[in-house]
Amino acid sequence: MSSDLEQEIKETREHLGETVDALAAKLDVKARAQEKVAETDKRPFAAALVLAAGVAAAALVWPRGR
């Protein structure tokens, strides 16, 4: 019985630690803002890459007036 209780206490402590870490991450406004900036910085590059690929594909398949 004692080992069951000890295991339950150990699991509860681990769960509590994870919860505290999650709350601390949500309260870290500076880190969350930096993550948003990093996400935003990647989008223009991806859009330019897709546009360049589309232009290259169009140049290959577009009929040329000869």
N, C-alpha and C positions, 0 to 999 in steps of 0.2 A: 504494500500500500504506500509506503514511504517513497519508493522509487517512482510510482505513478505521479504522486504529488510533486516530486522534484522535477520530473519531466514536464509537467504542466506549467510549473513556475518558469522553467527554462524557456518554453515556447512562448509564454506570456511576455517575458522580458525581451525576447527577440522581436516579437510583434510590436511591442511598445517602442523599441528602438527604431524599427522601420517607420512607425507612425511619426515619431519625433523628427526623424530625418526628412520625411516628406513634408511635414509642416515647416521645418526650417528652410527647405528649398522653396516653398511657396512664399515665404516671408522675405526671401532674399531678392528684393526688387532690382537691385543693380545687376545681379546675375541673369535674372529673367529678361531684363531690358537688353543686355548684351546678346542673349540667345536670339531675341527677335531681330536685332540688327544683323546678326550673322545670317539668319534665314533670309532676310530681305536682300542682303548683299549677293546671295547666290542666285536669286531669281533673274536679275537682268542678264547675267552671264548665260544662263540656260536659255532664256528667250532669244538672245543673240545667236547662240549656237543653233537653235532650231530654225531661225530665220536664214542663217547662212546655209544650212543643209537644204532648206527649201529652194533657195535661189540656185544652188548648185544643181539640184535635181531638175529644176525647171530649165536650166541652161542645157542640160543633156537631152531632154525630151522635146523641147520647143522646136517646131519646124523652122528651118532656116530658109529664108527667101533667096533661092539661087536662080 
